[in-house]
Amino acid sequence: MSLASRIGALASRIGIEVRTKIDAGHPGLARAWVCFGWVGNQIVVRAAHNVAAVTRTAAGRYRVHFASPLPDANYCWVGVARSNTNTGTQRL
């Protein structure tokens, strides 16, 4: 058995083991997330999990509506935005 085959077999076994240990209720997984943009005077949601909708409240201000409520008030949020020009600038 080649080294590549052994590494592939090991990765497969690790994946099976992790799948049995981590499920949707695991505390280390995001409860909700969304990737969206403002394109042509409308919000375009590119991908999301547990997010029903995103609405624009003002220029640069958005409200995220969850599909299911979070289980408690113990959470944090993180936001990253980039300029609409191709300068590579990001804001946290």
C-alpha beads as a LAMMPS data file, in Angstrom:
LAMMPS data file: protein, C-alpha beads

92 atoms
91 bonds

1 atom types
1 bond types

-500.0 500.0 xlo xhi
-500.0 500.0 ylo yhi
-500.0 500.0 zlo zhi

Masses

1 110.0

Atoms # bond

1 1 1 0.000 0.000 0.000
2 1 1 1.468 3.372 -0.998
3 1 1 1.842 6.322 1.352
4 1 1 -0.878 8.217 -0.546
5 1 1 -3.275 5.276 -0.125
6 1 1 -2.528 5.060 3.583
7 1 1 -3.070 8.804 4.057
8 1 1 -6.341 8.568 2.130
9 1 1 -7.513 5.647 4.279
10 1 1 -6.556 7.510 7.468
11 1 1 -8.407 10.658 6.338
12 1 1 -11.486 8.552 5.593
13 1 1 -11.387 6.933 9.045
14 1 1 -10.941 10.331 10.712
15 1 1 -13.931 11.689 8.773
16 1 1 -16.119 8.795 9.913
17 1 1 -15.026 9.267 13.530
18 1 1 -15.607 13.037 13.500
19 1 1 -19.037 12.607 11.904
20 1 1 -20.168 10.505 14.867
21 1 1 -18.907 13.072 17.401
22 1 1 -20.076 16.378 15.903
23 1 1 -23.683 17.085 14.997
24 1 1 -25.770 20.227 14.467
25 1 1 -26.059 20.759 18.237
26 1 1 -22.314 20.886 18.829
27 1 1 -21.383 24.118 20.681
28 1 1 -18.475 24.817 18.340
29 1 1 -20.606 25.164 15.211
30 1 1 -22.190 28.345 13.923
31 1 1 -25.906 28.535 14.681
32 1 1 -26.507 30.946 11.805
33 1 1 -24.493 32.666 9.084
34 1 1 -25.098 34.520 5.866
35 1 1 -23.081 35.762 2.907
36 1 1 -24.875 38.553 1.053
37 1 1 -24.291 41.663 -0.991
38 1 1 -26.104 44.765 -2.221
39 1 1 -26.320 44.449 -5.995
40 1 1 -28.374 46.665 -8.283
41 1 1 -30.533 48.155 -5.491
42 1 1 -31.395 44.766 -3.995
43 1 1 -29.961 42.305 -1.491
44 1 1 -28.516 39.156 -3.001
45 1 1 -28.029 36.265 -0.566
46 1 1 -25.219 34.074 -1.883
47 1 1 -25.360 31.418 0.867
48 1 1 -26.883 31.095 4.326
49 1 1 -27.679 28.798 7.225
50 1 1 -30.603 29.456 9.597
51 1 1 -31.236 32.877 8.050
52 1 1 -34.713 33.598 6.671
53 1 1 -33.991 37.031 5.202
54 1 1 -31.767 40.092 5.200
55 1 1 -33.273 43.571 4.963
56 1 1 -31.557 46.887 4.351
57 1 1 -32.415 49.493 6.993
58 1 1 -30.147 52.252 5.618
59 1 1 -27.029 52.617 3.481
60 1 1 -24.499 50.232 4.992
61 1 1 -26.985 48.952 7.637
62 1 1 -28.711 45.596 7.417
63 1 1 -30.960 43.460 9.632
64 1 1 -30.613 39.676 9.638
65 1 1 -33.789 37.666 10.327
66 1 1 -33.190 34.168 11.708
67 1 1 -35.189 31.212 10.424
68 1 1 -35.162 29.609 13.895
69 1 1 -34.455 31.461 17.139
70 1 1 -31.086 30.899 18.780
71 1 1 -31.329 28.574 21.799
72 1 1 -30.203 31.210 24.315
73 1 1 -28.708 34.691 24.611
74 1 1 -25.133 33.389 24.904
75 1 1 -23.765 34.126 21.469
76 1 1 -21.520 36.555 19.635
77 1 1 -21.574 37.901 16.120
78 1 1 -18.828 38.733 13.669
79 1 1 -19.145 40.861 10.578
80 1 1 -16.731 41.435 7.714
81 1 1 -17.355 43.897 4.915
82 1 1 -15.363 44.977 1.923
83 1 1 -15.534 48.039 -0.240
84 1 1 -17.508 47.946 -3.463
85 1 1 -14.351 49.125 -5.219
86 1 1 -11.614 46.629 -5.932
87 1 1 -9.175 48.003 -3.336
88 1 1 -9.038 44.848 -1.229
89 1 1 -9.965 46.788 1.918
90 1 1 -11.898 44.890 4.556
91 1 1 -13.608 46.176 7.668
92 1 1 -14.451 44.223 10.791

Bonds

1 1 1 2
2 1 2 3
3 1 3 4
4 1 4 5
5 1 5 6
6 1 6 7
7 1 7 8
8 1 8 9
9 1 9 10
10 1 10 11
11 1 11 12
12 1 12 13
13 1 13 14
14 1 14 15
15 1 15 16
16 1 16 17
17 1 17 18
18 1 18 19
19 1 19 20
20 1 20 21
21 1 21 22
22 1 22 23
23 1 23 24
24 1 24 25
25 1 25 26
26 1 26 27
27 1 27 28
28 1 28 29
29 1 29 30
30 1 30 31
31 1 31 32
32 1 32 33
33 1 33 34
34 1 34 35
35 1 35 36
36 1 36 37
37 1 37 38
38 1 38 39
39 1 39 40
40 1 40 41
41 1 41 42
42 1 42 43
43 1 43 44
44 1 44 45
45 1 45 46
46 1 46 47
47 1 47 48
48 1 48 49
49 1 49 50
50 1 50 51
51 1 51 52
52 1 52 53
53 1 53 54
54 1 54 55
55 1 55 56
56 1 56 57
57 1 57 58
58 1 58 59
59 1 59 60
60 1 60 61
61 1 61 62
62 1 62 63
63 1 63 64
64 1 64 65
65 1 65 66
66 1 66 67
67 1 67 68
68 1 68 69
69 1 69 70
70 1 70 71
71 1 71 72
72 1 72 73
73 1 73 74
74 1 74 75
75 1 75 76
76 1 76 77
77 1 77 78
78 1 78 79
79 1 79 80
80 1 80 81
81 1 81 82
82 1 82 83
83 1 83 84
84 1 84 85
85 1 85 86
86 1 86 87
87 1 87 88
88 1 88 89
89 1 89 90
90 1 90 91
91 1 91 92
